[in-house]
């Protein structure tokens, strides 16, 4: 196979681009290869910088998101791009004094108030909708661990008086829509409690064990699509109320929990073909652990595609704490259209780890129309990353503990990996 030499001279590569056309579908990748000639090589220290809390760049690099120190205001900057250059080895004396000013590299577009007096912007939460350049932000009041018991709420999960999600058009700072949750608990740290896939947004209420699916319209409206938790279908509640007898004083398990238990029961039932042994097998594998299954709660959710959710179940303690490596957990693939659980794995499952290793990119669920997300390096698309994973696995003292450690990161946090070319192992290995 013929491999073409890529010149280290930027001007030569620009000239080659005028003469040679990239293969169909490889235009973006060809552009990213130019970063091999634009490598950061010098750091400027002691910059005259505004006293803000800087969150991150958007994936397309167009905006830099920051928050005020009192966590009340949203500030958005636009990069000015290349401002200064050196012909040879760069030295601080070669740069003008303006090079040490933040304003020389970024232009402030606007500053808008998001949070009220008793609310604060969650500085770890930010999701970006590339196609419309919308930004999703969250504010909340203080967390209370001494929350009163409420019908439908999970005991042991803290409460937040008010959590508000704001959809902002980053171009001009217009607040397009907002969605509020009262006396609830949503894990806002590092955007764990929400997942964005194309125009669909998933928000997980830990306190009420409800998965809220919303759609972000082109107009910027947040529209409720469905809720998964106590009920799985839109008419479940109506059906239940019309068939339950008037004097019934008992309670039903949530719909998603019933789906989980029925899947475990059918799977256990089919494991033993003999009718006599099957009953003993059910007692040992299902009924003996029945209460443990009932006590499982939803920890975290992500989209696999527009119809399937990847749901992590575990104990109440593990759902609130940050370290979940040693906690028992289950992973379920849930079909939103049929309301069925398609498959279920324990966090020590070798089968799930094999899928994780071979089809890592599917767990990140990057939309097909994303020109940036598809270039994130992983051990399922890059030999260098795969070698690193195998090295870690070989060094592990226990295979089962290594699997649990790898599975602890699932489901993946939305937009947690940067698509920057400088992290592309096919360019910089």
C-alpha positions in Angstrom: 0.0 0.0 0.0 1.4 3.4 -1.0 1.6 5.9 1.9 2.0 9.6 1.0 4.5 11.6 2.9 2.9 14.5 4.7 5.3 17.5 4.6 6.3 19.3 7.8 6.1 22.6 6.0 2.7 24.3 6.4 3.0 26.3 3.2 3.8 23.2 1.2 0.7 21.4 2.6 -1.5 24.3 1.7 -0.1 24.2 -1.8 -0.7 20.4 -2.0 -4.3 21.0 -0.9 -4.8 23.2 -3.9 -3.6 20.4 -6.2 -5.0 17.3 -4.5 -8.6 16.6 -3.6 -9.3 14.4 -0.5 -11.1 11.2 -0.8 -15.0 11.4 -0.5 -15.9 11.8 3.1 -12.4 12.5 4.2 -12.4 16.3 4.0 -12.7 17.0 7.7 -10.0 14.5 8.5 -7.7 16.1 5.9 -8.2 19.5 7.6 -7.5 18.0 11.0 -4.1 16.8 9.6 -3.0 20.4 9.3 -2.7 20.5 13.1 0.4 18.4 12.8 2.0 21.6 11.6 0.3 23.9 14.2 1.5 22.5 17.5 1.5 24.6 20.6 5.2 25.1 21.6 5.2 28.1 24.0 3.3 29.1 27.1 2.7 32.6 28.2 2.5 33.0 32.0 1.0 35.7 34.3 -1.7 36.7 31.9 -3.9 39.7 32.8 -7.1 37.7 33.0 -10.6 38.4 34.2 -11.6 37.0 37.6 -14.0 34.4 36.2 -14.5 30.7 36.5 -13.8 29.3 33.0 -15.7 26.2 32.1 -14.7 25.0 28.6 -14.6 25.7 24.9 -17.4 24.4 22.7 -16.4 21.4 20.5 -16.2 23.6 17.4 -14.0 26.1 19.2 -16.2 29.1 18.5 -17.1 30.0 22.1 -15.4 30.0 25.5 -17.9 29.6 28.3 -17.2 31.2 31.7 -19.1 32.0 34.9 -18.8 34.9 37.4 -17.2 34.1 40.7 -20.5 34.5 42.6 -22.0 31.9 40.2 -24.8 34.3 39.1 -23.8 35.4 35.6 -22.9 33.6 32.3 -20.1 35.1 30.3 -19.3 34.0 26.8 -16.2 34.9 24.8 -15.2 34.5 21.1 -11.6 33.6 20.3 -9.8 36.1 18.1 -7.5 33.3 16.8 -3.9 33.7 15.8 -2.6 37.1 17.1 1.2 36.9 17.4 3.8 34.7 15.8 7.6 34.2 16.0 9.8 33.3 13.0 12.2 31.2 15.2 12.4 29.9 18.8 9.9 32.0 20.7 11.0 34.1 23.7 9.0 36.3 26.0 11.0 39.3 25.0 10.0 38.9 21.4 6.3 39.4 22.2 4.7 42.8 22.7 3.2 43.7 26.2 -0.3 43.1 24.8 0.4 39.4 24.4 0.1 39.1 28.1 -3.5 40.4 28.1 -6.5 38.1 27.9 -8.4 40.6 25.7 -5.7 40.2 23.0 -6.9 36.6 22.5 -10.6 36.6 23.4 -13.5 39.0 22.8 -16.4 39.1 25.3 -19.7 38.7 23.5 -22.0 39.3 26.5 -22.6 38.7 30.2 -26.1 37.7 31.3 -27.6 36.9 34.7 -28.9 33.3 34.9 -29.3 32.6 38.6 -31.5 34.5 41.2 -30.3 35.5 44.6 -30.8 32.2 46.3 -29.7 30.1 43.2 -26.3 29.4 41.8 -25.0 28.3 38.4 -23.6 24.8 38.5 -20.1 25.5 37.2 -19.6 21.8 36.2 -22.7 21.6 34.1 -22.7 22.6 30.4 -23.9 20.8 27.3 -23.5 22.1 23.7 -25.9 21.6 20.8 -23.5 21.9 17.8 -26.0 22.2 14.9 -27.9 25.2 16.4 -25.1 26.5 18.7 -27.4 26.2 21.7 -25.9 25.9 25.2 -27.7 24.1 28.1 -26.9 25.4 31.6 -28.2 24.6 35.1 -28.9 26.6 38.3 -29.9 25.2 41.7 -30.6 26.2 45.3 -28.6 24.6 48.1 -28.8 20.9 48.7 -30.7 19.6 51.8 -29.9 16.3 53.3 -32.7 16.5 55.9 -35.5 16.4 53.4 -39.0 15.5 54.5 -40.6 12.2 53.2 -42.6 12.8 50.1 -44.8 10.3 48.2 -42.8 8.7 45.5 -39.4 10.0 46.8 -36.5 7.6 47.5 -35.4 7.5 51.2 -31.8 8.5 51.6 -31.6 10.7 48.5 -31.1 14.4 49.3 -33.3 17.1 48.0 -32.8 20.4 46.2 -35.6 23.0 46.4 -35.3 24.1 42.8 -33.2 23.1 39.8 -33.6 25.0 36.6 -32.2 24.2 33.1 -31.7 27.1 30.7 -31.4 26.8 26.9 -29.3 29.7 25.7 -28.4 30.7 22.2 -24.7 31.3 22.4 -24.5 33.6 19.5 -26.3 36.5 21.3 -27.1 35.2 24.8 -30.9 35.0 24.4 -32.5 32.6 26.9 -34.8 30.5 24.6 -36.5 28.3 27.2 -36.2 26.9 30.7 -37.3 23.8 32.6 -37.6 23.7 36.4 -37.7 20.7 38.8 -38.8 21.4 42.4 -37.9 19.4 45.6 -35.9 17.0 43.4 -32.3 15.8 43.1 -30.5 15.7 39.8 -26.8 15.0 39.8 -25.4 18.2 38.1 -21.8 17.5 38.8 -19.9 17.1 35.5 -23.3 16.9 33.7 -23.9 13.4 35.1 -27.6 13.8 35.4 -28.3 14.8 31.8 -27.5 13.4 28.4 -27.8 15.1 25.0 -28.2 13.1 21.8 -29.0 15.0 18.6 -32.2 17.0 19.6 -33.1 14.6 22.5 -32.3 15.5 26.1 -32.5 13.0 28.9 -32.7 14.2 32.5 -32.5 11.7 35.4 -34.4 12.5 38.7 -32.7 10.4 41.3 -35.1 11.4 44.1 -38.2 10.3 42.2 -36.6 7.7 39.9 -37.9 9.2 36.7 -36.2 9.6 33.4 -37.4 12.7 31.6 -37.0 12.7 27.8 -37.3 16.1 26.2 -36.9 17.3 22.7 -35.0 20.5 21.8 -36.9 22.1 18.8 -35.3 24.2 16.1 -37.1 27.2 17.6 -35.3 26.6 20.9 -38.3 25.2 22.9 -37.9 22.4 25.4 -40.8 19.9 24.8 -41.6 17.0 27.0 -41.7 13.8 25.1 -42.1 11.1 27.7 -41.4 10.1 31.3 -40.0 6.7 32.3 -40.3 5.6 35.9 -43.5 4.9 37.7 -45.1 4.4 34.3 -43.5 3.4 31.0 -46.2 4.0 28.5 -48.2 7.2 28.1 -51.5 5.5 29.0 -50.2 3.3 31.9 -51.5 5.6 34.6 -55.0 5.9 33.0 -55.2 2.1 32.5 -54.1 1.4 36.1 -56.6 3.8 37.7 -59.5 2.5 35.6 -58.8 -1.2 36.6 -57.8 -0.9 40.2 -60.6 -1.7 42.6 -61.8 1.2 44.7 -60.9 -0.4 48.1 -57.4 -1.5 47.2 -54.9 -0.1 49.7 -51.6 -1.7 48.4 -48.9 -0.2 46.2 -47.4 -1.2 42.9 -43.8 -1.3 42.0 -42.7 1.4 39.5 -43.1 0.4 35.8 -39.4 0.4 35.1 -38.8 -1.8 38.1 -41.4 -4.3 37.0 -39.7 -4.5 33.6 -36.4 -5.2 35.3 -37.8 -7.9 37.6 -39.7 -9.6 34.7 -36.5 -9.7 32.6 -34.5 -11.2 35.4 -37.3 -13.8 36.1 -37.5 -14.9 32.4 -33.7 -15.0 32.1 -33.4 -17.2 35.2 -36.4 -19.4 34.1 -34.8 -20.1 30.7 -31.4 -21.0 32.2 -32.6 -24.4 33.3 -34.7 -26.5 30.8 -35.7 -29.2 33.4 -39.0 -28.3 35.1 -38.0 -29.9 38.5 -34.6 -28.2 38.7 -36.0 -24.9 37.4 -38.0 -24.3 40.6 -35.0 -24.7 42.8 -33.0 -22.6 40.4 -35.5 -19.8 40.7 -35.5 -19.9 44.4 -31.8 -19.7 44.6 -31.2 -17.1 41.8 -34.3 -15.0 41.8 -36.5 -15.2 44.9 -33.6 -15.3 47.4 -32.4 -12.0 45.9 -35.8 -10.6 45.2 -35.7 -7.8 47.8 -32.2 -6.8 46.6 -33.5 -6.4 43.1 -36.5 -4.4 44.4 -34.2 -2.0 46.3 -32.2 -1.2 43.1 -32.5 2.4 41.9 -31.5 4.2 38.7 -28.1 5.8 39.0 -27.3 7.1 35.6 -28.7 7.0 32.0 -27.4 7.7 28.5 -28.7 7.4 25.0 -27.3 4.6 22.8 -29.5 5.8 19.9 -32.8 7.6 19.5 -34.8 4.5 20.7 -32.5 2.8 23.3 -31.3 3.9 26.7 -28.4 2.5 28.7 -29.4 2.5 32.3 -27.3 1.8 35.4 -29.0 0.4 38.5 -27.5 0.1 41.9 -28.0 0.7 45.6 -29.1 4.1 47.1 -25.7 4.7 48.7 -23.9 4.2 45.4 -26.3 6.5 43.5 -25.4 9.5 45.7 -21.7 8.8 46.3 -19.0 9.5 43.7 -17.0 6.3 44.1 -18.9 3.4 42.7 -16.1 0.9 41.8 -16.9 -1.6 44.6 -20.7 -1.3 44.6 -22.9 -4.0 43.0 -24.5 -2.5 39.8 -26.5 -3.7 36.8 -26.6 -2.3 33.3 -29.8 -2.5 31.3 -30.5 -1.7 27.6 -34.0 -0.3 27.5 -36.1 0.1 24.4 -38.3 3.3 24.8 -40.7 2.3 22.0 -41.5 -1.2 23.2 -40.8 -0.4 26.9 -38.9 -3.7 27.2 -35.5 -4.3 28.7 -33.5 -5.8 25.9 -30.5 -7.0 27.8 -29.0 -6.9 31.4 -25.5 -7.2 32.6 -23.8 -7.1 36.0 -20.9 -4.8 36.5 -18.5 -7.7 36.7 -19.7 -9.2 33.4 -17.0 -10.3 31.0 -19.5 -10.2 28.1 -20.2 -6.6 28.7 -16.5 -5.8 29.0 -15.9 -7.5 25.7 -18.6 -5.3 24.1 -17.0 -2.3 25.8 -13.6 -3.2 24.3 -14.8 -3.9 20.8 -17.5 -1.3 20.4 -16.4 1.5 22.7 -17.6 4.2 20.3 -21.2 2.9 20.5 -21.2 3.7 24.2 -20.4 7.3 23.5 -23.4 7.6 21.1 -21.9 10.3 18.9 -24.6 11.6 16.5 -23.8 10.8 12.9 -24.1 14.5 11.9 -21.4 15.5 14.3 -18.3 16.6 12.4 -16.2 16.6 15.6 -17.3 13.7 17.8 -16.6 10.9 15.3 -12.8 11.7 15.5 -12.5 11.0 19.2 -9.8 8.3 19.6 -10.7 5.2 21.4 -9.4 1.6 21.8 -12.0 0.4 19.3 -10.8 2.7 16.5 -7.1 3.3 17.3 -4.4 0.6 17.8 -2.4 2.9 20.1 -5.4 3.3 22.5 -6.0 -0.5 22.4 -2.4 -1.2 23.3 -2.7 1.1 26.3 -5.9 -0.7 27.4 -4.3 -4.1 27.1 -1.3 -2.9 29.1 -3.5 -1.8 31.9 -5.4 -5.1 31.8 -2.2 -7.2 32.0 -0.9 -5.1 34.9 -4.1 -5.6 36.9 -3.8 -8.0 39.8 -7.4 -9.2 39.5 -9.3 -9.6 36.2 -12.7 -9.2 37.9 -11.6 -6.0 39.7 -10.3 -4.6 36.5 -13.6 -5.2 34.7 -15.5 -3.5 37.6 -13.2 -0.6 37.4 -13.7 -0.2 33.7 -17.5 -0.6 34.0 -17.6 2.1 36.7 -17.3 4.7 34.0 -20.5 3.5 32.3 -22.9 5.0 31.2 -20.6 7.7 29.9 -21.0 11.3 30.8 -22.2 13.3 27.8 -19.5 15.4 26.0 -16.9 14.3 28.5 -14.2 13.8 25.8 -12.7 16.5 23.7 -12.6 16.1 19.9 -9.6 18.3 19.6 -7.1 17.1 17.0 -4.3 17.4 19.6 -5.9 14.4 21.4 -6.3 12.4 18.1 -3.9 9.4 18.5 -3.9 8.9 14.8 -2.1 12.3 14.5 -0.2 12.5 17.8 0.5 9.0 19.1 
